[in-house]
Amino acid sequence: MKKTTIGGMALIEGIMMKGPKKISIVIRKPNGELYKEVKDLAIDDTNKLKKIPFIRGVFILFEQMILGTKALMKSADIALEELPDEEKEKQKDFVDKIFEKKFFQKLGITDIAIYFSVIVSILLGILLFIYIPTWSVEALKGFTLSSFWKNMIEGIVRVIIFVLYLLFASQMKEIKRVFEYHGAEHKTIFAYENGEELSVQKIKKYSTHHPRCGTSFLFIVIIISIIIFTLSGWQSVVMRTLIRLLLLPVIVGISYEIIKWAGKSESILARVISYPGLWLQNITTKEPDEKQLEVAIEALKEVIPEDTKLDEW
């Protein structure tokens, strides 16, 4: 099995694929036709921090969030074309709630909407996975528990919130479709990595679970946070919150290196580390239909490098 740097992201009725030199967006329009957009990646070699292990993860993650938000906005616009007016307004309300596009478009500063959406996403993540778990365990201050066990309970609360968040999202009609495209993305990348012919029938047999998935990355972030926060001791709730925020870039950096290693390793340890994240993909990926696989195939074909050496880890 060939290990690649090709990754993807499920969009609204479409898929983004990112290779070593190109990025593609393929979206299924309401009339059934495929919208395709392919661009060369602007590789920034001047930022030396993006090449330093345990530091690069923070910068790469932020770039990916910007890139992903742009692609999502684009897919939302394309997917709304030619829909009946009533359905279009309903879908627009859903999209605007996610990106706050309506407000920023009135000001003529759509690019700011992208950064605003990313910042809001980060703040929401901090609220759900830092603030709420940290403050919720204050109820334990009357119990004679060691700092280790208090931190462990806080970590368990964090895991529960994460799983409930995924389960809640998976019940939304629009998100279910995205999760199906997520499955199509994984199947297609798996087929390519196994040297399989990129056809719908050949790809169907592959798993919707992939070790380099964002779901797996987020779960690793949570597990690493539990370990590091446990080692940081037990201070006042305000101090704990500040310490956790300061340690967040460290946790992201470590988690990035782990997911990168696990994605290319065949060792038993890598499989053990990957297993919880792969299991969670039962929630975030669904079996796609043939039309969704067609979208994934078209997106992947556009980013496969001509020089195979560029596609090695």
PyMOL commands that set and color helices and strands:
alter all, ss='L'
color gray80, all
select helices_A, chain A and resi 48-51+56-79+85-99+101-107+110-140+147-170+173-193+200-203+214-231+237-264+268-284+290-301+308-311
alter helices_A, ss='H'
color red, helices_A
select strands_A, chain A and resi 7-11+14-18+22-28+34-40
alter strands_A, ss='S'
color yellow, strands_A
deselect
rebuild
show_as cartoon
